[in-house]
Amino acid sequence: AEYMGFHWEPPTNWPNVVRFHFLFAGLHHKTPMDPTRLGFPAPIALLFYNPLSSFFHWFMPHELVHMYMAGFVFGFMAFDMIHYQCHHRKHPRYSFLWRIQQIHLKHHFVDFTKGFGFSNPFWDTHFNTSNEVPMSHYVKTKSS
């Protein structure tokens, strides 16, 4: 979701798409620490549920669509919660969540062209957009 929806740049000759994209992603980048701009509003999400479900009915059996949509909703809720905690929670230093938080905050405040995958850094590695500092950077070793 981080790559496909929020960091896609719409063509400038589609002004309505540009506005729509700004409302859903750009506004958060303009004010990243505003707690009211972090979670996707449930009423708006419900507006997307039926069209998305109908789209999947074109090429999936009815039973699979319901299972897929349940997973999609759960995954998006997890994504939203991870994103919120990246901005508003203090994590134990060097923990997995702390590392994810560092990646995401660097994305906002250091280089917004890197570190898109805050919920999972796998895609940043794959697309060469990682901004993660290796853990070895934080580990102090005894000098010999």
Salt bridges, closest charged atoms under 4 A:
ASP34 OD2 - ARG37 NE 3.65
GLU132 OE2 - ARG99 NH2 2.40
